[in-house]
Amino acid sequence: MSALRQRAAHLARRSRPTAIRNTRSYASGHGHDSHHAAPKDEPLGAAFYLALGAIPLSIFFYTISRPGEDGKESAISSLIGKYTAMQETWSERNALRTAMVEQAAHDKHLLYNAPRNKHVELKFPEVFHAGSPFNVPAGHNANLDKVVEHYRQQHLDEEERKATKARSKWDPQPNP
C-alpha cells in the first residue's frame, strides 16, 4: 500500500501548478509604470547672455568712439596715438639691443682668441702617492718629480698644437 500512496502523492504534486512565474520586462521603468521623471527646466544658454551683453557693450564702444566736448579727441584716438608713440620707442629699443648683441659678439671673439694660461695647477700632488701601500717596502717610494714634469710638458705641447691649429684656421696661408 505504501507504493500506491507514494505514486498518488507523486501524481498530485505533478498536477498541481508550481509557483506562478512572471515574465521579465526589460523596460526602463523597472516595472513601475505609475510615475514618470519630472520634466527638467532648461537654462537660457550662453547665446542669450551674449546677446544680452552685446547691447551695453555696443553702447559703451559707441560712447568712447565719439569725440569729447571742446573738440577733445576720443579715447580710441588717444589709444592709437599712444601705440604709435610706442612704435617709435620700439625702434630705439631695437637699435640699442642690436648694438648690445654686436658688442657681446665682439667680446666673445676677444675671449676666444686670448692667450691661454700655460700653467697647470696640481691642486693635490699627493694624488700620486694615494695608492695602496701593499707590495711597497717602507722607505722605497719613488720620486715622481720626473712624472709630473713629463705630464706638464705633454700638456704644454698639446696646448701649442691647438693654438697652431686655431691660427691656421683663422689666418690661412696665401696661395702662391
CORVENGI-V605530 format. One record per pair of residues at least 24 apart in sequence whose ideal C-beta (glycine too) atoms are under 10 Angstrom apart, sorted by the first residue. I is the first residue (numbers start at 1). J is the second residue. If there is no record, write none. Layout:
# CORVENGI-V605530
I_J / I_J
This chain:
# CORVENGI-V605530
109_170 / 112_166 / 112_170 / 113_166 / 113_167 / 113_170 / 115_159 / 115_163 / 116_159 / 116_160 / 116_162 / 116_163 / 117_159 / 118_152 / 118_155 / 118_156 / 118_159 / 118_160 / 119_152 / 119_155 / 119_156 / 120_148 / 120_151 / 120_152 / 120_154 / 120_155 / 120_156 / 120_159 / 122_148 / 122_151 / 122_152
